[in-house]
């Protein structure tokens, strides 16, 4: 937390902590959502490049109302990427 010195009168200073304002909370929330969306978009792009036939079949199923094949394909791509990252750690 940041400590802010606020002038109270000509010679006295008040030292206190800044409260978590709604603007700071909303920026934090936007940052988390932005990272999540970026990871999801990267997974979709990677899935489209690495396995275009499965992606096309999943999108076709999603256009007919069944979203689960597309979600399963994205989750599988994220899982494989995490396994690859953890393997190198």
N, C-alpha and C positions, 0 to 999 in steps of 0.2 A: 504494500500500500504506500501511497505517496503522502508525505507529510507536507502540509501547506502552512505557511506563516501568513496570517491575515492581520493587517494593521487595525488595531482597535484604539483609536485615540492617537494623540501625537507621539507618545513614547512607549505604549504597551503593545506587545505582540501576542497573538493567540496562536499556539501551535496545536493543531489537531489533525485528525485523519479525515480524508475525503470519503464521504459515503459513496456506495456503489449506486450511481445514478441510473435512471432508465436508459439514457443514451449509451452509457458504457455497457450495460447489459445487452441492449439490442445489437451493439457492434459485436459483442462476443458471440451472440447467437447467430448473427449473419455470417461471421467467420466460420463457425462450426458447420452451418448448413452449406456454405460455399465449398468447404473442403470435401464434405460428403458428396455434393453434386459433381465436383471435379473428379473424384475417384470413380464415381459411377459412370461418368462420361468417358473416362479413360478406359474403363473395363468394357464398355460397349464398343468403343472404337477398336480396342485390341481383339475383342471377340469377332467383330466384323472383318478384320484383316486376317486373323489367324484361322477362322473357321466360317467362311462365308455361307456354306450350304446349310449348316445347322442354324445360323443366324437368320437366314432367309426363311427356313421352315418355322422357326420360333416367331418371327414377325408375322408370317402368314397365319399361324394359329392365333396370335394376339389380335390380328385384324378381324378374326371370326369370333372374338369374345373370350378366348381362353388365354389368359396372360401368364399362366404358370410355366409354360415352356421357356418363355423369354426370361422370366425371373430366375428359373433354374439355371439357364445358360449363363446369365450374368453372375449369379452366385458361384457357379462352378469356375468361371474365369477369375473372380476375386479370390476364391479359395486356392486355386492353382498358383496365382501370383504370390499370395501370402506364404504358401509352402516353399516356393522358390526363394523368397526373401529369407525365411527362417532357416533354410538349408545353408545359406551363406553366413549366418551369424554364428 
